[in-house]
Amino acid sequence: MTARPLDQQTYVPTDEDKVADILSFIKAHEDAPGNRPTDRYFLAGPREGDHVELPESVYRAVLQVVEAMAAGKAVTVAPQNQLLTTQQAADLLGVSRPTVIKLIDSGELPAETPGTRRRMIKLDDVLACKNRRREAQYAALMEIATDDIYAPDEEPELTAEQVEQVRAAIAARRRAKRND
């Protein structure tokens, strides 16, 4: 096995891949009833006893790839550096580079400036910022939705449940769009 450079790679599912069988196997074991010990994931080699335990983060990545390929979608794996440029952060956040600069200047997104102009942003900080922005959007949606949906004769809990359903639908649509 030769090492490949850490470039972006796209994988297109074929009939020979049998990803549906793999996904079926994973789902069957995830949904198994009963008290189970802590989940552990392994990658097996060709010889008996030849295996290595996978961290959960690697398992989740493999699961996401298998789910997408089972749905007939191509999958692109694009390794990310731990430090991103403002443009890479903008691409990850789905905003413009000037917006990232504003987020940095406002203190919402921490960044390091090793030189006079180049700013480096930690991937974890970008992901945390993305989650904060999403939560703020959901909070705004909840506020608007409760103002528009709530009627005095309805239960406030029912309204909150309706808003949560809208939030879940938006999140599912976002995931589907990301997998396209």
Secondary structure, 3 states (H helix, E strand, C coil): CCCCCCCCEEECCCHHHCHHHHHHHHHHHHCCCCCCCCCCEEEECCCCCCEEEECHHHHHHHHHHHHHHHCCCCEEECCCCCEECHHHHHHHHCCCHHHHHHHHHHCCCCCECCCCCCCEEEHHHHHHHHHHHHHHHHHHHHHHHHHHHCCCCCCHHHHHHHHHHHHHHHHHHHHHHHHC
